[in-house]
Amino acid sequence: MDVAGVQKTPPSIVKLKPIETTSETFKEFGQVIGASPDSKKFGPQDAQLDLSRGIPRFYIMHLKDQPLKFAVITHHASVTQCLGSIGGHVWYLGVAKPSILDPNEIKGDAGMNIMKSSCGYFYIPPAVEDVRIFRISGPKFLKLNRGTWHAGPLFKADTMDFYNLELSNTNVVDHTTHNFRTQNGVDILIDD
């Protein structure tokens, strides 16, 4: 019950089937990077990174209890981010396309739900119907484009370790979130 003694309405559950992650299925959100020969020269098959706005941080992230359900989605406006499971185990990521706006292109809100982040830029929150779920397996990692909304990594195991490449202060100064439960009345469940 809330403060007024009225029963809160539980969120609706939106079930989404995961899409197998390939370079083609993931291209609107970033890149899928697989193994390549050590002698292969740098090219479009490699992660096209933007780490120019700070000090890169590459670390192993230990996560516990990340079930296949979420209500909060995040984006980082200043950096590309790379994520991959250590050992190539199966994991999932909810994503939506970047929605950061160029301030020079904002001419009234024209019916759009324009928000200003605590970092100072403008964006449009992701719509529930724009969320996609990806299933990632095997020896590959994902490079998220700057501003790609993401929820996860999520997984069925109790714990998993992931390598993560972002900036040293990404989660302090470049962490904008949207809460589907409070803003849209839904939780998203991965149906796999």
N, C-alpha and C positions, 0 to 999 in steps of 0.2 A: 504494500500500500504506500501511496505517497503521503506527503505531509498533511493533506486535507482529509486523509482517511478514505480516499477513493482508490479503488483497485486500478493499478496501471494496466493498460492493455499490453499483452505480450507482443513482441515484434512478429510480423509475418515472416515466414521462412521462404526464401527464394532458393530453389535447388538448381544448380548449374552443373552440367556435365563437362568434364575436362576435355580439352583438346590436346592431342599429342603435339609436343613442341618440335617444330621444324623451322628452318630458316624462313620458309614461305609463310607458315601460320603465325609466326611471331614478328614479322617484319614491321608492323605498325607500332610496336612497343620497344623494339631493340633488336639485338642480334643473338643468335644461337652460335656458340663457338665450340667446335669439336676438335679432336686431336688432329694434328698435321705434322708432317715430317719436320724434324729440327732444321733441315737445310732449306726449307721453303722460305722465300723472301716475304717481307711484309706486304700485305695487300688487303683487298676488301673482305677477305675471309677472316681477317683478324679483328679483334675488338677495336672499334673506332672510339677511343676514349676522350673524354674532356675532364681533365683533372687540373685545369689551369687556374682555378680560383681558390687554391689552398694547398695544404700539404697532404699528399696521398696517404691513406691508411689501408694496409693490406693485413688482414688478421683472420684467425679462425674463430668463428662464432659458434658457441655451444648453446643449443636451444633445447628446451624441455617442453613437453605438453603443448604442442602446436596442432590441435585437432583441425579437421577439415571443415571449419566454420569460422566466419569472421564478420565483424560489423564495421571495423575501422580500416580505412585505406589511406596510404601515405604517398607523398611525392617529394622529390628533392629537385629544386629548381636550378641549382648551381653545379651539378655534377652528374656524370654518368655513373652507374653503379653496376658492379659485377657480383653475381652470386652463383655458387655451385656447391653441390654436396660432396663431401669428402667420401670417396668410395663409390661414387656414382649411384647411390641409392635413390629410389623414387621419392620425389617430393612434388609439391604443387605451389603455384603462385597465381593469385588473383590479380588481374591488371585492368587498367583502362588507359586510353590514349592521353598523352599530355594535353593540358588545357590552360597553359599559361598564356596570358594575353599581352600583346604589345601595347603599352599605355598610349602610344600614338594612334592606335586603331580603335580606341574606345570612344564612341560618339553617342553618349547616352546609353542606357542599358538595353534598349530595344527589346525588352521582355526577357533578357538573359539574367540569370542569377549570378551577377559578378560579385566576387569576394576579393578582399584585400588580405593577403597573408601577413603574419607577424613579421615576415622578412621584407615587406614593402612592395611586393609585386601583386598584380591582379591575376585572377584565375576564375574559371568556372568549375564548380564542383562536379565530379563525375556522376552520371546518371546510372541508376541500377541496371538499366537495360544495356548499358555500354560495357559492363564488366564481363571479362572473359576469364576462364580458368584454364591454366596450362598444367599439364603433367610433364615433368622432366625426369628422364631416366638415363642412366649410362654416363660415360665420361664426357660430359659437356657442361658448359656454364652459360648463363644468360648475362648479356650486357643490356641494362635498361637505358633507354634514351633519357636524356635530361627531361625531367618533368613527368615521366611515366608513373601513373598511380600504381601502387602495388600493395598487396596484402600477403604476408608470408615471409619466408618459407613456411609451408604447412606440411604435415606428414602424419603417417599412421603410427610410426614407432613412438616409444616413450621419449627418446632423445635422438638428436642428430647433430653432426658438426658440419659447418659450412664455411667455405672461404668467402670473404667479403672484401671488395675493393671499393672504397668511397673516399671522402676527405676526412681528415682527422677530427673535424668538428661538425660533420654532416648532421648528426642526430641532436646537436645542440642549437645550431643556427640556421639549419636548412631542412626543417622537418614540418611540413604542412600536412594536416590530416583532415579527413572527412569521415564523419560517423554516420553510417547508413541507418543505424538503429534510432538515433535521436533525430536525425534530419529527414529520414525517409520511412521510418517505422519498419525496417526489415533487417534481418540477418541473412547472410549468404552462406549456403551449405553446399559443399562440394559433393556431388552425387557420383561416387566411384566405388 
